[in-house]
Amino acid sequence: MKFSKQIPAALVGVSLTFGLSACFHDDTDDDHHDSTISVHIHEEEVVVASGRNEDSVEGTATLEFHETEKELKGSVIFTGTVAPDRLHIHSGFAGQTGGVVITLDESTTAGTWVIPEAEETLTDEEIEILEAGGYYLNAHFPDETTIRGQIAFGDVTYVVSDLAAAKDANDATITTTGTGFAGITVNTATRAVASYVTVENLASGNLAENVHIHYDNVNETTLVPVTLTKTADTPITFSNDNGTTDDNDTLTVEGFVEGNHGRWYINVHTTANPNGELRADFGVFPTHSH
């Protein structure tokens, strides 16, 4: 895919979630480029709803990437009545879960976690994934629930949403047992896109057959949708990242404009409802950094 080097299979595994709101700071001279972001951590970005911690726990991370030294530094502060017992940086784009890349240490200050000095230095491959938006903070709690926050530097932005029942041709809400989650990461400079959709709880025999990004405006039929293909069965996962580089990895100019105006959505087509059974609507590209 054109978005970044594909995340190595060896990194793909467990997940935990934070919500993210970022501030980007850029100090540039001839040979130095540092970036700082603030990441808001909460339950709304956790891919599987049954794994979300809903105890009103939140975290705020301040992360600094030092390009010359290839170092990622930072700390996370949590507020709430329940404290996490593990905190990691995982590989994975919005809507995707992946394995642990960095384990943070709990500091002597209550509720504060830090990236240990021994884990600060990144490889070139890890830097490429970081700059593409392919990492997230994941806080784990004693009851095995999580909260999460995507790490988005520079031109990277993302949207996330639960899947909900779509409407039929008569504008009536479809009856479905299906649930799920969708995440889309976009590089606003290159229009590269990484989309991940998890589908759960469909009725027995009702299969998720196709998933697309569609554009919700009067000119929809003239815009080419982004096609997602099935990449896993447990849970059922679809993505436009099929491991190859093709036109499906980049939004068209028209599609980028529609997405940036909030006129786009994920549509899950099933055997029971081939026109669409589950849907996730997204707003405009949020600004996670500046």
C-alpha positions, 0 to 999 in steps of 0.5 A: 500500500502507498500509505506506509510500509505494511506493518510487519505480521510479527507486530500484530497482536493485542490492543487497548484504546485511547482517544486522541487530540494532538498538538504538533510542534515543529522546530526545524533547522538544517539537520534537526526536526522535533515533533511534540503531540498531546494524545487524549486517551479514552474508551471510544477508540477501542475496536471491540466494544465488549473490551472497553473500560467505561469507568470514566478513566481518561489519560493524556500523553505528551509524546516527543519524536526527535528525528536526529536521535531517532528517539520517541520520548514521553509520559502519560497521566491518568485521571479517574477512580480506576488505574490501569495496570499496564500501558503499551504502544501497539502497532495498528492504524485506527480501527486495527489492533496489533502487537506491543512495540513499547512497554511503558513504566509506571513512575513513582508519581501516582497515575503517571507512566513513562517511556523507559530510556531503553525503549526510546530509540526506534528503527527506521521501519518503526519510524516509518510506521510512526509517521504514517499513523500506525501506532496507538497507546493502549491502557490495560486494566485489571479486568482486561478492559482497555482504553486507547489513543491513536498517535498522529503526527504531522499530516496524518489524521483519522476518524473512528466510529461504531457501526450501526444499522443502515437504512433500506431504500424506504429510509427505514432502519434495518433490523440487525444483530450486527455490531462493529467498528470502523477506523480510517487514517488519511494523510492529508498531504498525499491522500493515502488511506488506511481503512479497517472495519471489524464486524461482529454478531451477525445472525447465523448464516448472514455473512459480511460479503463486501465493505466499501467507503462510499460518498454521501452526496448527489454525485455518489454514482460518479465517485469511485468507492474504496473497496475493502477486502476480508483480511481475518475471520476472527473477528471478521475484519476488512481492510483496503490494505491487501499487502500490495500497492494499487489505486485502492490505497489512495483517495481520489481527489474528488473522494478526498474533497468529499471526505474532508467535507464529512460526506463519506461513510463505511457500508457493510454489505451482507447476504441478508442485506446486499445493499448494506446492513451496517454503516458508519458515518464520519464527519470532516477530517479532524485536526489532530495536530497543528 
